[in-house]
Amino acid sequence: MSDDEFIGRRGGDDVALPKATVYKFANEMAASMDVRLAAETRELLVECCTEFVQMLSSEANEICEKDKKKTIAPEHILRALNNLGLSST
């Protein structure tokens, strides 16, 4: 895949989200609210999604390491969300 098909690459990072998938999801959500998204808005949304995934996975990885585990489990993600102030409870 070309670099144009992925967004969120920074420097030598290999972390990216598929542009087409994020665009499709964003457009579907916007359409359900009778809203259209400008191209710049979609780009910004994708950058924010990429940053969120990186931040969440980094926090979950730290929790996983503290628990002396090698695989991030669902409870690590939930604890990471809580640590980041994004808990639903």
N, CA, C and O atoms as a Tinker XYZ file with bonds, in Angstrom:
   356  protein
     1  N      0.835000   -1.176000    0.000000    73     2
     2  CA     0.000000    0.000000    0.000000    64     1     3
     3  C      0.883000    1.243000    0.000000    63     2     4     5
     4  O      1.965000    1.249000    0.587000    81     3
     5  N      0.425000    2.259000   -0.642000    73     3     6
     6  CA     1.193000    3.492000   -0.705000    64     5     7
     7  C      0.986000    4.304000    0.563000    63     6     8     9
     8  O      0.056000    4.057000    1.330000    81     7
     9  N      1.877000    5.288000    0.773000    73     7    10
    10  CA     1.766000    6.151000    1.937000    64     9    11
    11  C      0.477000    6.974000    1.907000    63    10    12    13
    12  O     -0.015000    7.385000    2.958000    81    11
    13  N     -0.071000    7.216000    0.724000    73    11    14
    14  CA    -1.299000    7.994000    0.599000    64    13    15
    15  C     -2.505000    7.258000    1.150000    63    14    16    17
    16  O     -3.516000    7.889000    1.458000    81    15
    17  N     -2.427000    5.947000    1.280000    73    15    18
    18  CA    -3.560000    5.163000    1.747000    64    17    19
    19  C     -3.613000    5.083000    3.265000    63    18    20    21
    20  O     -4.613000    4.645000    3.834000    81    19
    21  N     -2.547000    5.502000    3.916000    73    19    22
    22  CA    -2.504000    5.484000    5.375000    64    21    23
    23  C     -2.208000    6.881000    5.874000    63    22    24    25
    24  O     -1.519000    7.664000    5.220000    81    23
    25  N     -2.737000    7.174000    7.033000    73    23    26
    26  CA    -2.463000    8.463000    7.638000    64    25    27
    27  C     -1.974000    8.236000    9.048000    63    26    28    29
    28  O     -2.189000    7.173000    9.630000    81    27
    29  N     -1.322000    9.229000    9.587000    73    27    30
    30  CA    -0.848000    9.127000   10.956000    64    29    31
    31  C      0.603000    8.734000   11.065000    63    30    32    33
    32  O      1.109000    8.548000   12.172000    81    31
    33  N      1.280000    8.604000    9.957000    73    31    34
    34  CA     2.703000    8.281000   10.025000    64    33    35
    35  C      3.479000    9.516000   10.437000    63    34    36    37
    36  O      3.283000   10.600000    9.889000    81    35
    37  N      4.348000    9.344000   11.394000    73    35    38
    38  CA     5.192000   10.450000   11.840000    64    37    39
    39  C      6.610000    9.954000   11.926000    63    38    40    41
    40  O      6.893000    8.985000   12.630000    81    39
    41  N      7.496000   10.603000   11.222000    73    39    42
    42  CA     8.894000   10.193000   11.264000    64    41    43
    43  C      9.041000    8.758000   10.824000    63    42    44    45
    44  O      8.600000    8.391000    9.735000    81    43
    45  N      9.661000    7.934000   11.663000    73    43    46
    46  CA     9.885000    6.540000   11.323000    64    45    47
    47  C      8.814000    5.613000   11.861000    63    46    48    49
    48  O      8.942000    4.393000   11.769000    81    47
    49  N      7.754000    6.184000   12.424000    73    47    50
    50  CA     6.694000    5.348000   12.988000    64    49    51
    51  C      5.994000    4.536000   11.907000    63    50    52    53
    52  O      5.780000    5.015000   10.794000    81    51
    53  N      5.646000    3.313000   12.246000    73    51    54
    54  CA     4.885000    2.461000   11.342000    64    53    55
    55  C      3.417000    2.419000   11.746000    63    54    56    57
    56  O      2.656000    1.587000   11.252000    81    55
    57  N      3.024000    3.309000   12.636000    73    55    58
    58  CA     1.652000    3.320000   13.136000    64    57    59
    59  C      0.806000    4.208000   12.230000    63    58    60    61
    60  O      1.119000    5.378000   12.013000    81    59
    61  N     -0.263000    3.631000   11.712000    73    59    62
    62  CA    -1.162000    4.401000   10.861000    64    61    63
    63  C     -2.513000    3.711000   10.822000    63    62    64    65
    64  O     -2.624000    2.511000   11.077000    81    63
    65  N     -3.531000    4.482000   10.500000    73    63    66
    66  CA    -4.872000    3.943000   10.314000    64    65    67
    67  C     -5.205000    4.009000    8.829000    63    66    68    69
    68  O     -4.814000    4.961000    8.153000    81    67
    69  N     -5.917000    3.017000    8.310000    73    67    70
    70  CA    -6.289000    3.053000    6.894000    64    69    71
    71  C     -7.201000    4.252000    6.604000    63    70    72    73
    72  O     -8.293000    4.372000    7.158000    81    71
    73  N     -6.727000    5.118000    5.736000    73    71    74
    74  CA    -7.457000    6.349000    5.423000    64    73    75
    75  C     -8.875000    6.070000    4.935000    63    74    76    77
    76  O     -9.823000    6.704000    5.401000    81    75
    77  N     -9.033000    5.137000    4.010000    73    75    78
    78  CA   -10.355000    4.851000    3.439000    64    77    79
    79  C    -11.329000    4.372000    4.506000    63    78    80    81
    80  O    -12.500000    4.750000    4.482000    81    79
    81  N    -10.872000    3.559000    5.428000    73    79    82
    82  CA   -11.737000    3.033000    6.479000    64    81    83
    83  C    -12.194000    4.141000    7.421000    63    82    84    85
    84  O    -13.371000    4.216000    7.776000    81    83
    85  N    -11.268000    4.995000    7.821000    73    83    86
    86  CA   -11.620000    6.087000    8.728000    64    85    87
    87  C    -12.547000    7.074000    8.027000    63    86    88    89
    88  O    -13.513000    7.550000    8.623000    81    87
    89  N    -12.257000    7.384000    6.765000    73    87    90
    90  CA   -13.123000    8.288000    6.001000    64    89    91
    91  C    -14.538000    7.726000    5.892000    63    90    92    93
    92  O    -15.519000    8.448000    6.072000    81    91
    93  N    -14.633000    6.442000    5.598000    73    91    94
    94  CA   -15.948000    5.819000    5.445000    64    93    95
    95  C    -16.722000    5.907000    6.754000    63    94    96    97
    96  O    -17.892000    6.289000    6.759000    81    95
    97  N    -16.084000    5.561000    7.846000    73    95    98
    98  CA   -16.739000    5.618000    9.153000    64    97    99
    99  C    -17.176000    7.045000    9.479000    63    98   100   101
   100  O    -18.306000    7.266000    9.914000    81    99
   101  N    -16.287000    8.007000    9.270000    73    99   102
   102  CA   -16.606000    9.410000    9.559000    64   101   103
   103  C    -17.766000    9.898000    8.699000    63   102   104   105
   104  O    -18.670000   10.576000    9.187000    81   103
   105  N    -17.731000    9.549000    7.422000    73   103   106
   106  CA   -18.800000    9.978000    6.525000    64   105   107
   107  C    -20.138000    9.342000    6.893000    63   106   108   109
   108  O    -21.177000    9.997000    6.812000    81   107
   109  N    -20.120000    8.069000    7.296000    73   107   110
   110  CA   -21.355000    7.407000    7.714000    64   109   111
   111  C    -21.928000    8.047000    8.973000    63   110   112   113
   112  O    -23.137000    8.253000    9.078000    81   111
   113  N    -21.056000    8.358000    9.924000    73   111   114
   114  CA   -21.525000    8.996000   11.156000    64   113   115
   115  C    -22.075000   10.386000   10.859000    63   114   116   117
   116  O    -23.117000   10.770000   11.390000    81   115
   117  N    -21.386000   11.132000   10.022000    73   115   118
   118  CA   -21.838000   12.481000    9.676000    64   117   119
   119  C    -23.170000   12.423000    8.937000    63   118   120   121
   120  O    -24.066000   13.221000    9.212000    81   119
   121  N    -23.304000   11.489000    8.006000    73   119   122
   122  CA   -24.538000   11.359000    7.235000    64   121   123
   123  C    -25.715000   11.017000    8.142000    63   122   124   125
   124  O    -26.835000   11.471000    7.907000    81   123
   125  N    -25.465000   10.219000    9.175000    73   123   126
   126  CA   -26.553000    9.854000   10.092000    64   125   127
   127  C    -27.051000   11.066000   10.878000    63   126   128   129
   128  O    -28.152000   11.046000   11.429000    81   127
   129  N    -26.234000   12.121000   10.927000    73   127   130
   130  CA   -26.625000   13.347000   11.623000    64   129   131
   131  C    -26.949000   14.470000   10.630000    63   130   132   133
   132  O    -27.083000   15.631000   11.013000    81   131
   133  N    -27.072000   14.108000    9.362000    73   131   134
   134  CA   -27.368000   15.078000    8.303000    64   133   135
   135  C    -26.310000   16.174000    8.210000    63   134   136   137
   136  O    -26.634000   17.354000    8.073000    81   135
   137  N    -25.041000   15.771000    8.287000    73   135   138
   138  CA   -23.915000   16.698000    8.245000    64   137   139
   139  C    -22.937000   16.230000    7.178000    63   138   140   141
   140  O    -22.775000   15.029000    6.961000    81   139
   141  N    -22.290000   17.169000    6.518000    73   139   142
   142  CA   -21.224000   16.834000    5.572000    64   141   143
   143  C    -19.901000   17.281000    6.177000    63   142   144   145
   144  O    -19.841000   18.283000    6.890000    81   143
   145  N    -18.849000   16.537000    5.890000    73   143   146
   146  CA   -17.529000   16.865000    6.411000    64   145   147
   147  C    -16.644000   17.422000    5.303000    63   146   148   149
   148  O    -16.567000   16.845000    4.218000    81   147
   149  N    -15.986000   18.526000    5.570000    73   147   150
   150  CA   -15.009000   19.077000    4.633000    64   149   151
   151  C    -13.791000   18.170000    4.628000    63   150   152   153
   152  O    -13.550000   17.448000    5.596000    81   151
   153  N    -13.026000   18.198000    3.555000    73   151   154
   154  CA   -11.825000   17.361000    3.429000    64   153   155
   155  C    -10.853000   17.619000    4.580000    63   154   156   157
   156  O    -10.267000   16.683000    5.123000    81   155
   157  N    -10.686000   18.883000    4.947000    73   155   158
   158  CA    -9.772000   19.225000    6.045000    64   157   159
   159  C    -10.273000   18.654000    7.373000    63   158   160   161
   160  O     -9.483000   18.259000    8.230000    81   159
   161  N    -11.580000   18.618000    7.526000    73   159   162
   162  CA   -12.170000   18.062000    8.746000    64   161   163
   163  C    -11.899000   16.573000    8.835000    63   162   164   165
   164  O    -11.553000   16.066000    9.902000    81   163
   165  N    -12.055000   15.860000    7.712000    73   163   166
   166  CA   -11.771000   14.417000    7.701000    64   165   167
   167  C    -10.304000   14.157000    8.023000    63   166   168   169
   168  O     -9.989000   13.244000    8.787000    81   167
   169  N     -9.409000   14.950000    7.447000    73   167   170
   170  CA    -7.978000   14.782000    7.727000    64   169   171
   171  C     -7.681000   14.986000    9.206000    63   170   172   173
   172  O     -6.946000   14.208000    9.814000    81   171
   173  N     -8.255000   16.034000    9.778000    73   171   174
   174  CA    -8.046000   16.323000   11.200000    64   173   175
   175  C     -8.610000   15.210000   12.072000    63   174   176   177
   176  O     -7.990000   14.809000   13.057000    81   175
   177  N     -9.780000   14.716000   11.708000    73   175   178
   178  CA   -10.407000   13.633000   12.460000    64   177   179
   179  C     -9.528000   12.385000   12.450000    63   178   180   181
   180  O     -9.376000   11.716000   13.472000    81   179
   181  N     -8.959000   12.082000   11.306000    73   179   182
   182  CA    -8.089000   10.911000   11.198000    64   181   183
   183  C     -6.832000   11.101000   12.038000    63   182   184   185
   184  O     -6.389000   10.164000   12.702000    81   183
   185  N     -6.259000   12.284000   12.020000    73   183   186
   186  CA    -5.080000   12.552000   12.842000    64   185   187
   187  C     -5.414000   12.390000   14.324000    63   186   188   189
   188  O     -4.625000   11.838000   15.090000    81   187
   189  N     -6.580000   12.873000   14.715000    73   187   190
   190  CA    -7.006000   12.737000   16.119000    64   189   191
   191  C     -7.225000   11.269000   16.491000    63   190   192   193
   192  O     -6.843000   10.840000   17.580000    81   191
   193  N     -7.830000   10.512000   15.601000    73   191   194
   194  CA    -8.054000    9.078000   15.854000    64   193   195
   195  C     -6.731000    8.346000   15.999000    63   194   196   197
   196  O     -6.568000    7.511000   16.888000    81   195
   197  N     -5.794000    8.660000   15.128000    73   195   198
   198  CA    -4.477000    8.024000   15.188000    64   197   199
   199  C     -3.782000    8.355000   16.500000    63   198   200   201
   200  O     -3.213000    7.474000   17.146000    81   199
   201  N     -3.827000    9.613000   16.891000    73   199   202
   202  CA    -3.215000   10.034000   18.150000    64   201   203
   203  C     -3.874000    9.339000   19.336000    63   202   204   205
   204  O     -3.187000    8.921000   20.268000    81   203
   205  N     -5.202000    9.213000   19.308000    73   203   206
   206  CA    -5.926000    8.547000   20.391000    64   205   207
   207  C     -5.501000    7.080000   20.506000    63   206   208   209
   208  O     -5.236000    6.592000   21.604000    81   207
   209  N     -5.439000    6.386000   19.381000    73   207   210
   210  CA    -5.049000    4.971000   19.396000    64   209   211
   211  C     -3.626000    4.822000   19.926000    63   210   212   213
   212  O     -3.352000    3.911000   20.707000    81   211
   213  N     -2.726000    5.698000   19.515000    73   211   214
   214  CA    -1.344000    5.643000   19.997000    64   213   215
   215  C     -1.268000    5.900000   21.501000    63   214   216   217
   216  O     -0.554000    5.203000   22.221000    81   215
   217  N     -2.010000    6.906000   21.970000    73   215   218
   218  CA    -2.005000    7.251000   23.389000    64   217   219
   219  C     -2.592000    6.113000   24.220000    63   218   220   221
   220  O     -2.037000    5.742000   25.254000    81   219
   221  N     -3.716000    5.559000   23.764000    73   219   222
   222  CA    -4.371000    4.471000   24.492000    64   221   223
   223  C     -3.493000    3.220000   24.527000    63   222   224   225
   224  O     -3.354000    2.587000   25.573000    81   223
   225  N     -2.913000    2.872000   23.410000    73   223   226
   226  CA    -2.080000    1.666000   23.374000    64   225   227
   227  C     -0.806000    1.839000   24.193000    63   226   228   229
   228  O     -0.326000    0.879000   24.795000    81   227
   229  N     -0.261000    3.034000   24.221000    73   227   230
   230  CA     0.927000    3.295000   25.035000    64   229   231
   231  C      0.601000    3.141000   26.520000    63   230   232   233
   232  O      1.347000    2.505000   27.264000    81   231
   233  N     -0.508000    3.724000   26.942000    73   231   234
   234  CA    -0.936000    3.608000   28.344000    64   233   235
   235  C     -1.234000    2.154000   28.700000    63   234   236   237
   236  O     -0.835000    1.678000   29.763000    81   235
   237  N     -1.935000    1.449000   27.811000    73   235   238
   238  CA    -2.259000    0.040000   28.056000    64   237   239
   239  C     -0.988000   -0.805000   28.122000    63   238   240   241
   240  O     -0.902000   -1.739000   28.920000    81   239
   241  N     -0.016000   -0.483000   27.299000    73   239   242
   242  CA     1.251000   -1.216000   27.314000    64   241   243
   243  C      1.980000   -1.017000   28.636000    63   242   244   245
   244  O      2.547000   -1.967000   29.176000    81   243
   245  N      1.972000    0.201000   29.164000    73   243   246
   246  CA     2.601000    0.458000   30.467000    64   245   247
   247  C      1.930000   -0.361000   31.566000    63   246   248   249
   248  O      2.603000   -0.934000   32.422000    81   247
   249  N      0.611000   -0.412000   31.535000    73   247   250
   250  CA    -0.142000   -1.192000   32.527000    64   249   251
   251  C      0.195000   -2.670000   32.375000    63   250   252   253
   252  O      0.403000   -3.370000   33.366000    81   251
   253  N      0.247000   -3.133000   31.153000    73   251   254
   254  CA     0.579000   -4.528000   30.862000    64   253   255
   255  C      1.957000   -4.880000   31.414000    63   254   256   257
   256  O      2.140000   -5.932000   32.026000    81   255
   257  N      2.921000   -3.992000   31.192000    73   255   258
   258  CA     4.275000   -4.236000   31.693000    64   257   259
   259  C      4.319000   -4.254000   33.218000    63   258   260   261
   260  O      5.031000   -5.066000   33.811000    81   259
   261  N      3.559000   -3.359000   33.856000    73   259   262
   262  CA     3.504000   -3.335000   35.326000    64   261   263
   263  C      2.910000   -4.626000   35.872000    63   262   264   265
   264  O      3.290000   -5.089000   36.947000    81   263
   265  N      1.963000   -5.209000   35.114000    73   263   266
   266  CA     1.352000   -6.476000   35.505000    64   265   267
   267  C      2.210000   -7.677000   35.115000    63   266   268   269
   268  O      1.826000   -8.826000   35.335000    81   267
   269  N      3.369000   -7.398000   34.536000    73   267   270
   270  CA     4.309000   -8.438000   34.087000    64   269   271
   271  C      3.663000   -9.392000   33.083000    63   270   272   273
   272  O      3.861000  -10.606000   33.133000    81   271
   273  N      2.895000   -8.814000   32.182000    73   271   274
   274  CA     2.255000   -9.576000   31.102000    64   273   275
   275  C      2.905000   -9.181000   29.785000    63   274   276   277
   276  O      3.487000   -8.103000   29.667000    81   275
   277  N      2.802000  -10.059000   28.804000    73   275   278
   278  CA     3.380000   -9.782000   27.495000    64   277   279
   279  C      2.341000   -9.414000   26.454000    63   278   280   281
   280  O      2.680000   -8.908000   25.384000    81   279
   281  N      1.086000   -9.663000   26.760000    73   279   282
   282  CA     0.002000   -9.378000   25.818000    64   281   283
   283  C     -0.990000   -8.423000   26.455000    63   282   284   285
   284  O     -1.437000   -8.637000   27.581000    81   283
   285  N     -1.333000   -7.361000   25.720000    73   283   286
   286  CA    -2.325000   -6.416000   26.221000    64   285   287
   287  C     -3.689000   -7.086000   26.177000    63   286   288   289
   288  O     -4.139000   -7.544000   25.127000    81   287
   289  N     -4.335000   -7.135000   27.329000    73   287   290
   290  CA    -5.654000   -7.762000   27.472000    64   289   291
   291  C     -6.729000   -6.676000   27.558000    63   290   292   293
   292  O     -6.418000   -5.506000   27.781000    81   291
   293  N     -7.990000   -7.069000   27.381000    73   291   294
   294  CA    -9.073000   -6.082000   27.465000    64   293   295
   295  C     -9.057000   -5.274000   28.768000    63   294   296   297
   296  O     -9.338000   -4.076000   28.760000    81   295
   297  N     -8.731000   -5.926000   29.874000    73   295   298
   298  CA    -8.714000   -5.186000   31.139000    64   297   299
   299  C     -7.625000   -4.115000   31.163000    63   298   300   301
   300  O     -7.769000   -3.102000   31.848000    81   299
   301  N     -6.534000   -4.330000   30.416000    73   299   302
   302  CA    -5.488000   -3.311000   30.322000    64   301   303
   303  C     -6.018000   -2.083000   29.573000    63   302   304   305
   304  O     -5.714000   -0.949000   29.942000    81   303
   305  N     -6.798000   -2.310000   28.537000    73   303   306
   306  CA    -7.400000   -1.212000   27.772000    64   305   307
   307  C     -8.383000   -0.446000   28.656000    63   306   308   309
   308  O     -8.392000    0.785000   28.659000    81   307
   309  N     -9.205000   -1.175000   29.400000    73   307   310
   310  CA   -10.178000   -0.523000   30.276000    64   309   311
   311  C     -9.484000    0.301000   31.358000    63   310   312   313
   312  O     -9.912000    1.413000   31.668000    81   311
   313  N     -8.420000   -0.243000   31.928000    73   311   314
   314  CA    -7.669000    0.501000   32.939000    64   313   315
   315  C     -6.985000    1.714000   32.319000    63   314   316   317
   316  O     -6.907000    2.769000   32.950000    81   315
   317  N     -6.490000    1.577000   31.092000    73   315   318
   318  CA    -5.861000    2.698000   30.393000    64   317   319
   319  C     -6.870000    3.813000   30.139000    63   318   320   321
   320  O     -6.567000    4.991000   30.327000    81   319
   321  N     -8.077000    3.430000   29.710000    73   319   322
   322  CA    -9.144000    4.426000   29.507000    64   321   323
   323  C     -9.445000    5.156000   30.809000    63   322   324   325
   324  O     -9.614000    6.375000   30.820000    81   323
   325  N     -9.509000    4.412000   31.893000    73   323   326
   326  CA    -9.755000    5.007000   33.201000    64   325   327
   327  C     -8.625000    5.955000   33.587000    63   326   328   329
   328  O     -8.883000    7.067000   34.046000    81   327
   329  N     -7.371000    5.526000   33.405000    73   327   330
   330  CA    -6.226000    6.367000   33.729000    64   329   331
   331  C     -6.211000    7.655000   32.918000    63   330   332   333
   332  O     -5.751000    8.693000   33.394000    81   331
   333  N     -6.714000    7.582000   31.695000    73   331   334
   334  CA    -6.747000    8.748000   30.814000    64   333   335
   335  C     -7.991000    9.608000   31.039000    63   334   336   337
   336  O     -8.207000   10.600000   30.343000    81   335
   337  N     -8.803000    9.215000   32.018000    73   335   338
   338  CA    -9.990000    9.989000   32.333000    64   337   339
   339  C    -11.138000    9.752000   31.369000    63   338   340   341
   340  O    -12.015000   10.605000   31.225000    81   339
   341  N    -11.142000    8.604000   30.710000    73   339   342
   342  CA   -12.169000    8.291000   29.713000    64   341   343
   343  C    -13.012000    7.096000   30.114000    63   342   344   345
   344  O    -13.532000    6.384000   29.254000    81   343
   345  N    -13.151000    6.872000   31.399000    73   343   346
   346  CA   -13.937000    5.742000   31.892000    64   345   347
   347  C    -15.432000    6.050000   31.758000    63   346   348   349
   348  O    -15.867000    7.191000   31.912000    81   347
   349  N    -16.199000    5.006000   31.468000    73   347   350
   350  CA   -17.643000    5.188000   31.355000    64   349   351
   351  C    -18.356000    5.055000   32.692000    63   350   352   353
   352  O    -19.568000    5.251000   32.771000    81   351
   353  N    -17.609000    4.723000   33.745000    73   351   354
   354  CA   -18.242000    4.569000   35.062000    64   353   355
   355  C    -17.934000    5.738000   35.962000    63   354   356
   356  O    -18.386000    5.772000   37.107000    81   355
